Amino acid sequence: MPTTTKQLPTAYMVPRRHEMKTPDDITVIVRLHQLGWGSRRIAAELGIARGTVKRYIGQGGWAPYKKPDRVRCLEHLEPWLREQFAKHRGNAEVVRRELLREHGLDVTLRTVQRAVKPFRQELLVQAKATVRFETRPGRQLQADFGQITVTIAGRRTRVHLAVLTLGYSRRTFVCAWPCERQSQWLRSFELAFEDFGGVPAELLMDNPRALVLKHDPQTREVV
């Protein structure tokens, strides 16, 4: 007798009872839980142990292994390093040269790589924060804001980018704003709808403060 097998997206294809360790896998668990899925349903959908699901839900997501704290020669420059890391898109060698030019510190590339490792991990988690769900055409629009620091008229300026992506085609619309207030969110939606030439059936967002006052994952109540 023929059987029917449900094909899951690649990101979900993990061996049953396998211990999930990557940020990508754990982000899927947490994201589905935020959407109101129970641990039993998530475990069945992803083919993993329910205990594994409950552990990462209780943990709140992925957490890197914590090494013993030690004094680092660059720890007092953490804000500067974070800004330079974002400015140069994670290029540690460029950050190392800027460190020598601006602060007179001649350190090895490995030292800089260790110093910016937490920033790189943050970017990885942020990049995986929006889990891609396979949806029908016109069904879903995924929306999020990002930030970047640029030079405008000689001044360092933080720009907020609204990124809106259609779930099926992955077509993306981006617009820049000076902040992330409710008016910017709503105007971004309007501009995207005009650009796409239509309105999707649903919007997927990660509980932005400007739009969501309350979200209860258990009752699925949203204000």
C-alpha positions in Angstrom: 0.0 0.0 0.0 1.6 3.4 -1.0 2.4 5.8 1.8 2.5 9.6 1.8 5.5 11.4 3.2 5.3 15.1 4.1 8.3 17.0 2.8 9.6 19.6 5.2 11.8 22.6 4.4 15.5 21.9 4.6 15.9 23.9 7.8 13.6 21.5 9.6 15.2 18.3 8.4 17.0 17.0 11.5 17.3 13.4 12.7 14.7 12.3 15.3 16.1 12.6 18.9 19.1 14.4 17.6 20.5 17.0 20.0 20.0 20.4 18.3 22.9 22.7 18.8 23.0 25.3 16.0 21.5 28.8 16.4 19.5 28.1 13.3 17.8 25.0 14.7 17.1 26.6 18.0 15.7 29.8 16.5 13.1 27.6 14.7 12.0 26.1 18.0 11.7 29.5 19.7 10.0 31.2 16.8 7.3 28.5 16.5 6.7 28.7 20.2 6.2 32.5 19.9 3.7 31.8 17.2 1.7 29.8 19.7 2.8 26.2 19.0 3.0 23.8 21.9 6.1 21.8 22.7 4.4 18.5 21.6 3.4 20.0 18.2 6.9 21.5 17.6 8.6 18.2 18.5 6.3 16.3 16.1 6.8 18.8 13.3 10.6 18.9 13.6 11.0 15.2 14.4 12.9 15.8 17.7 12.5 14.9 21.4 9.9 17.0 23.2 12.3 17.4 26.1 14.8 19.1 23.7 12.1 21.5 22.6 11.1 22.3 26.2 14.7 22.9 27.2 15.4 25.4 24.5 12.0 27.2 25.1 12.8 27.5 28.8 16.3 28.7 27.9 14.8 31.4 25.6 16.9 30.5 22.6 20.5 29.7 21.7 23.3 30.7 24.1 27.0 30.3 23.2 29.3 28.4 25.5 30.6 30.7 28.2 34.3 30.6 28.7 35.9 31.9 31.9 36.2 35.7 31.9 39.7 37.0 31.3 41.1 40.5 30.9 41.3 41.6 27.3 43.4 44.4 26.1 40.5 45.7 24.0 37.7 45.4 26.5 37.6 49.2 27.2 37.0 49.8 23.5 34.0 47.6 23.2 31.5 50.4 22.0 34.1 51.5 19.4 34.7 48.0 18.3 31.0 47.3 17.9 30.5 50.4 15.8 33.5 49.6 13.6 32.5 46.0 13.2 29.1 47.1 11.9 30.6 49.8 9.7 33.0 47.4 8.0 30.5 44.6 7.8 32.4 42.2 10.1 35.8 42.5 8.4 38.1 42.0 11.4 41.3 42.9 9.4 39.9 46.3 8.5 38.9 46.9 12.2 42.5 45.9 13.2 43.9 48.6 10.8 41.5 51.2 12.1 42.5 50.3 15.6 46.1 51.0 14.8 45.2 54.2 13.0 42.9 55.7 15.5 44.1 54.3 18.8 47.7 53.4 18.1 47.2 49.8 19.2 49.1 47.3 17.1 47.4 43.9 17.9 47.2 40.6 16.0 44.2 39.8 13.8 43.4 36.9 16.1 43.1 39.3 19.0 40.6 41.4 17.1 38.7 38.3 16.0 38.3 37.2 19.6 37.2 40.7 20.6 34.4 40.9 17.9 33.3 37.3 18.2 30.3 38.2 20.4 29.2 40.8 17.8 29.4 38.2 15.0 27.3 35.7 17.1 24.7 38.5 17.6 24.6 39.0 13.8 24.1 35.3 13.3 21.2 35.1 15.7 19.6 38.2 14.2 20.0 36.8 10.7 18.2 33.7 11.7 15.6 35.5 13.8 13.1 35.6 10.9 12.4 31.9 10.2 11.4 31.3 6.6 8.1 29.5 6.3 7.0 28.1 2.9 3.8 30.0 2.0 1.5 30.2 -0.9 1.7 33.2 -3.3 0.1 36.3 -1.7 -0.2 34.6 1.7 2.5 36.2 3.9 4.7 39.3 4.2 7.6 39.2 6.7 8.5 42.5 8.2 11.4 43.6 10.4 13.7 46.6 11.1 17.5 46.7 11.0 20.0 49.4 11.8 23.2 50.7 10.2 25.5 53.6 10.9 26.5 55.7 7.9 28.2 59.0 7.2 25.8 61.7 6.0 27.2 65.2 5.3 30.3 64.3 7.3 28.3 63.1 10.4 28.0 59.6 11.7 24.2 58.9 11.5 22.2 55.8 12.5 19.7 54.8 9.9 16.8 52.4 10.5 15.9 50.1 7.6 12.5 48.6 7.2 12.9 45.3 5.4 9.7 43.7 4.0 9.9 40.3 2.3 7.2 38.3 0.5 7.1 34.7 2.0 6.7 32.9 -1.3 8.8 34.8 -3.9 11.3 36.3 -1.4 10.9 39.6 -3.2 12.1 42.3 -0.8 11.3 46.0 -0.3 13.5 48.2 1.8 13.1 51.8 2.9 15.2 54.0 5.3 13.9 56.0 8.3 15.4 58.1 11.1 13.6 56.0 13.8 11.3 53.0 14.3 8.0 54.6 15.4 4.6 53.3 14.6 4.2 55.9 11.8 7.3 54.5 10.2 6.1 50.9 10.4 2.7 51.7 8.9 4.1 53.9 6.1 6.6 51.2 5.3 3.7 48.7 4.8 1.9 51.2 2.6 5.0 51.8 0.4 5.6 48.0 0.2 2.0 47.3 -0.8 2.3 50.0 -3.6 5.6 48.5 -4.8 4.3 44.9 -4.8 1.0 45.9 -6.3 -1.2 44.2 -3.7 -1.8 43.3 -0.1 -0.9 39.9 1.5 -3.3 37.9 3.6 -1.1 38.2 6.7 1.9 40.0 8.1 4.6 38.2 10.2 6.5 40.4 12.7 8.5 39.8 15.8 6.4 41.7 18.4 7.7 45.3 17.6 7.1 47.6 20.5 5.7 50.3 18.2 2.8 47.9 17.2 2.4 45.3 19.9 1.5 46.1 23.5 0.9 42.5 24.6 1.5 39.0 23.2 0.6 35.9 25.2 2.1 32.8 23.4 -0.1 30.5 25.5 -3.5 32.1 24.9 -2.3 33.7 21.5 -3.9 36.9 22.7 -2.4 39.9 20.9 -3.1 43.6 21.7 
